[in-house]
């Protein structure tokens, strides 16, 4: 399986994650640590989606991180 790089918009992804957290935990107060983690998570997804990777070429013991 392979895919072409996808370019995502960081702020929209951060907003989507924040909105989902609010939906699942409506009483969760704003916390800088949680917000920074949301940003980190969004950036990880964005960085991974920027790469064109062929997963079919991985050996059983390899992970995508071995390609980096």
Residue, then its C-alpha position, 0 to 999 in steps of 0.5 A: x500500500x502506498x500513498x502520495x504526500x498530503x498537505x494538511x492545514x495545521x490550524x484546522x487540524x488543531x481545531x478539529x482535535x480541540x472540538x473533539x476533546x470538548x465533545x468527549x469531555x465537555x467539562x475539561x478546562x483549558x490547559x496549556x499543557x493539553x493545548x501544546x500536546x494537541x499542537x504536537x499531535x497535529x504536527x506529527x500527523x502533518x509531518x507523516x502525511x507529507x511523506x510519500x511512503x510505500x508500506x508494502x516494502x517494509x519487512x515484518x520487523x520494520x516500522x515506518x520509522x526505520x525509513x526515516 
